[in-house]
Amino acid sequence: MENKWTPYLMVLPAFLVIAIFVAYPVFNALVLSFTHPETGQFTWDNYSYFFTDDIQRANILYTLKIVFETVIFTGMIGFFLALYLRFSNSWIAKVIGKLTLIPRFIPGLVAVQSVLVLIMDGGVVSRIASLFGLNFNLGWMYSEKAILFMNLWFNIPFSTLIILASLSNVKDSYIEAARDIGSSHFDILKKIILPLSYKDILVAMTFVFMSNIGSFTTPYLLGGTHPRMLGIALYDQFNAYMSYERAAALSAIMFVFSLGAAIVYVTSNLKESRWQKG
C-alpha cells in the first residue's frame, strides 16, 4: 500500500502549487469575466464590449497587425540568418553567432531604453547624421515602427537560436549528396532543409506570437496613445478604470488568441508525415 501511494505523494506538492497559484486564479478570472459589475449576474457584456466599442476593436486589430508582422519578419529573418550561421565557416558568422546570445542577458527595460535613445528625435541616429551636415530624424517614436523594431530586436536572436538548433539535423552529407545528383539550391531548401526544420520554425513563430500578444514594456515606452496594444489596454482596464470584470474578459480574449497559435502548431505537427512524404 505504501509503495502504491508513494508516486502520488511525491507529485502532490507540485500539483498543489499549480492548483493554488495557476488553476484557481485562471478559473476565478474566467468566472469574473462573465460577471456583471453591478448586478453580479452572468453576462456576455464584458466580452462584447471589446468587439463593439470602436476604440477597443481598434486596439485588437492594431495588436494583431503588429504581432503578425513581428512573427512574419522574425520567422523569415531568423530562418535565413540561421541558414547562414549553419552553413558558413567565416569569422563573420562566428561573430554573429556570439551576438545572438547577447539579448538573452539584457533586461527588457534596459534594452527598450537603449533603443529609445537610439531612435528618438535628437538621439544617436540623428546626432550621427548631424556629423555629416544632415538634419535627419527617424520619426519612429510612439509609433508602430518603433514597436515593430523593438520586437524584432528581441525575437530575431531567439528564433535564430531555435531554428539553428533544428538545422543541426541537416547533415553536410545530405547537402553533398543532393549536389552530386544536380539538385539546385532551391531543391535542397525545399526537399531537405525545410522538411527537417519546419517544425522548429513553427515552434519559434508560436513562441514569438505568444510572447508578443500581451507585451507591455515595449508598447508602453515606445507606443502611441491610440490605438494601443492589448497589454496596455489590459493595464488601463485594471488600473485606470478599475474594471476588473472587463480586464478578466480581455485576459481571456488574449488567451484565446494564444491558444489559436498553439492549435496551428499542433495541427501542423499532425501533418508532418504528409509534408515529408510530399
C-alpha positions in Angstrom: 0.0 0.0 0.0 2.8 2.4 0.9 4.6 1.8 -2.5 1.3 2.3 -4.4 0.8 5.8 -3.0 4.4 7.0 -2.9 4.5 8.3 -6.5 1.3 10.3 -5.9 2.6 11.8 -2.7 5.8 12.8 -4.5 3.9 14.8 -7.1 1.4 16.2 -4.7 3.4 19.3 -3.7 3.8 20.3 -7.4 0.1 19.6 -8.1 -0.9 21.8 -5.1 1.3 24.7 -6.3 -0.2 24.5 -9.8 -3.7 24.2 -8.4 -3.4 27.1 -6.0 -1.2 29.6 -8.0 -2.3 28.7 -11.6 -5.5 26.8 -11.9 -7.5 28.7 -9.2 -6.6 32.2 -10.4 -7.4 31.3 -14.0 -10.7 29.8 -13.0 -11.5 32.8 -10.8 -10.7 35.2 -13.6 -12.8 33.3 -16.1 -15.8 33.4 -13.7 -15.2 37.1 -13.2 -15.2 37.8 -16.9 -18.8 36.6 -17.2 -19.9 38.6 -14.1 -21.9 41.9 -14.4 -20.0 44.6 -12.4 -23.2 45.9 -10.8 -25.7 43.0 -10.5 -23.2 40.2 -10.2 -25.3 38.2 -12.7 -24.0 36.2 -15.7 -23.4 38.4 -18.8 -21.6 38.5 -22.1 -21.3 42.3 -21.9 -17.7 42.3 -20.8 -16.7 40.4 -23.9 -19.0 42.2 -26.4 -17.6 45.5 -25.2 -14.2 44.8 -26.8 -15.8 43.9 -30.1 -18.4 46.6 -30.3 -16.5 49.6 -28.9 -14.6 51.3 -31.7 -11.5 52.1 -29.5 -11.2 48.6 -28.2 -11.8 47.0 -31.6 -9.0 49.2 -33.0 -6.7 48.0 -30.2 -7.4 44.4 -31.0 -6.7 44.9 -34.8 -3.7 47.0 -34.1 -2.2 44.4 -31.8 -2.8 41.5 -34.2 -1.3 43.6 -37.0 1.9 44.2 -35.1 2.1 40.7 -33.8 1.7 39.1 -37.2 4.2 41.5 -38.7 6.6 40.5 -35.9 6.0 36.8 -36.5 6.5 37.0 -40.2 9.6 39.2 -40.2 11.1 37.3 -37.3 10.5 33.9 -39.0 12.0 35.0 -42.3 15.0 36.8 -41.0 15.6 34.2 -38.3 15.5 31.3 -40.8 17.9 32.8 -43.3 20.2 34.0 -40.6 20.2 30.5 -39.1 21.0 29.1 -42.5 23.9 31.4 -42.8 25.3 30.5 -39.4 24.8 26.8 -40.0 26.5 26.5 -43.4 29.1 29.3 -43.2 32.5 28.9 -41.5 33.5 32.5 -41.9 34.6 34.7 -39.0 31.6 36.9 -39.6 29.3 34.0 -39.0 31.1 33.2 -35.7 30.8 36.8 -34.5 27.1 37.0 -35.4 26.6 33.7 -33.6 28.0 35.2 -30.5 25.9 38.3 -30.8 22.7 36.4 -31.0 23.3 35.4 -27.4 23.6 38.9 -26.1 19.8 39.9 -26.0 19.1 36.9 -23.7 21.2 38.6 -21.0 19.9 42.1 -21.3 16.9 43.1 -19.2 14.0 44.1 -21.3 13.6 47.5 -19.8 17.2 48.3 -20.4 17.0 47.2 -24.0 13.9 49.3 -24.7 15.5 52.4 -23.1 18.7 51.9 -25.2 16.7 51.6 -28.4 14.6 54.6 -27.3 17.8 56.7 -27.0 18.9 55.4 -30.4 15.8 56.2 -32.5 14.4 59.2 -30.8 14.4 62.6 -32.4 17.8 64.1 -31.4 19.0 60.6 -30.5 22.1 58.7 -31.6 20.9 58.3 -35.2 20.1 62.0 -35.5 23.4 63.0 -34.0 25.4 60.8 -36.3 23.5 62.3 -39.3 24.3 65.8 -38.0 28.0 65.0 -38.2 27.6 64.8 -42.0 25.6 68.0 -42.1 22.2 66.3 -42.3 19.1 67.2 -40.3 17.6 63.7 -40.1 15.2 62.2 -37.6 13.7 58.7 -38.0 10.3 59.8 -36.7 9.6 56.4 -35.3 8.9 57.4 -31.7 5.5 56.5 -30.3 4.6 54.6 -33.5 4.0 51.1 -34.8 7.5 51.2 -36.4 9.2 51.7 -33.0 7.3 48.7 -31.5 8.0 46.5 -34.5 11.7 47.4 -34.5 12.0 46.6 -30.8 10.1 43.3 -31.2 12.4 42.3 -33.9 15.4 43.1 -31.8 14.1 40.9 -29.0 12.8 38.0 -31.1 15.2 37.5 -34.1 18.1 36.2 -31.9 15.6 34.0 -30.0 14.1 32.4 -33.1 17.5 32.2 -34.8 18.8 30.0 -32.0 15.8 27.7 -32.1 16.0 27.3 -35.8 19.8 26.9 -35.8 19.4 24.0 -33.3 17.0 22.3 -35.7 19.4 22.8 -38.6 21.9 20.6 -36.8 19.7 17.7 -38.1 20.7 18.6 -41.6 24.0 16.8 -42.1 26.5 18.0 -44.5 26.4 14.6 -46.2 22.8 15.3 -47.2 23.7 18.5 -48.9 26.7 17.0 -50.7 24.6 14.0 -51.9 22.0 16.4 -53.3 24.6 18.4 -55.1 26.1 15.3 -56.6 22.9 14.5 -58.3 22.5 18.0 -59.6 20.0 19.5 -57.2 19.7 23.3 -57.2 19.9 25.4 -54.1 16.1 25.8 -54.1 15.6 22.0 -54.4 17.9 21.4 -51.4 16.0 24.1 -49.4 12.6 22.6 -50.3 13.2 18.9 -50.1 15.9 18.6 -47.5 16.2 21.6 -45.2 12.6 22.6 -44.8 11.2 19.1 -44.1 13.9 18.6 -41.4 13.5 22.0 -39.7 10.0 23.4 -40.4 8.6 22.0 -37.1 11.1 24.0 -35.1 10.4 27.1 -37.3 6.7 26.8 -36.2 7.8 26.4 -32.6 9.8 29.6 -32.8 7.0 31.5 -34.5 4.4 30.2 -32.0 6.6 31.4 -29.1 7.1 34.8 -30.7 3.3 35.1 -31.2 2.5 34.2 -27.6 5.2 36.4 -26.1 4.1 39.5 -28.1 0.3 39.3 -27.9 0.4 40.5 -24.4 3.6 42.5 -24.4 3.7 45.6 -22.1 7.1 47.2 -21.7 7.8 47.9 -25.4 4.4 49.3 -26.3 4.2 51.2 -23.0 7.5 53.1 -23.7 7.6 53.2 -27.4 3.9 53.1 -28.5 1.4 55.8 -29.0 -1.8 56.7 -27.2 -4.2 55.3 -29.8 -4.6 52.6 -30.9 -2.8 50.7 -28.1 -1.7 47.2 -27.8 -3.7 44.8 -25.7 -1.2 44.6 -22.9 -1.6 48.4 -22.3 -5.4 48.2 -22.8 -5.5 45.5 -20.1 -3.4 47.7 -17.8 -5.8 50.5 -18.4 -8.9 48.4 -17.6 -7.4 47.1 -14.4 -5.5 50.1 -13.1 -7.1 53.3 -14.6 -10.7 52.3 -15.0 -10.7 49.6 -12.2 -13.0 47.5 -14.4 -11.9 44.1 -13.1 -14.6 42.2 -15.0 -13.6 43.7 -18.3 -9.9 43.2 -17.5 -10.7 39.5 -16.9 -12.6 39.3 -20.2 -9.7 40.8 -22.1 -7.3 38.4 -20.5 -9.5 35.5 -21.7 -9.5 37.0 -25.2 -5.7 37.2 -25.3 -5.6 33.6 -24.1 -7.8 32.6 -26.9 -5.5 34.3 -29.4 -2.5 32.4 -28.0 -4.5 29.2 -28.0 -5.2 29.7 -31.7 -1.4 29.9 -32.3 -0.9 26.8 -30.4 -3.6 25.0 -32.3 -2.0 26.0 -35.6 1.3 24.5 -34.3 -0.3 21.2 -33.2 -2.2 20.9 -36.4 0.9 21.4 -38.4 2.7 18.7 -36.5 -0.1 16.3 -37.3 0.6 16.9 -40.9 4.3 16.4 -40.6 4.4 12.9 -42.1 2.4 14.1 -45.1 4.9 17.0 -45.6 7.9 14.7 -45.6 6.2 12.2 -48.0 5.4 15.0 -50.4 
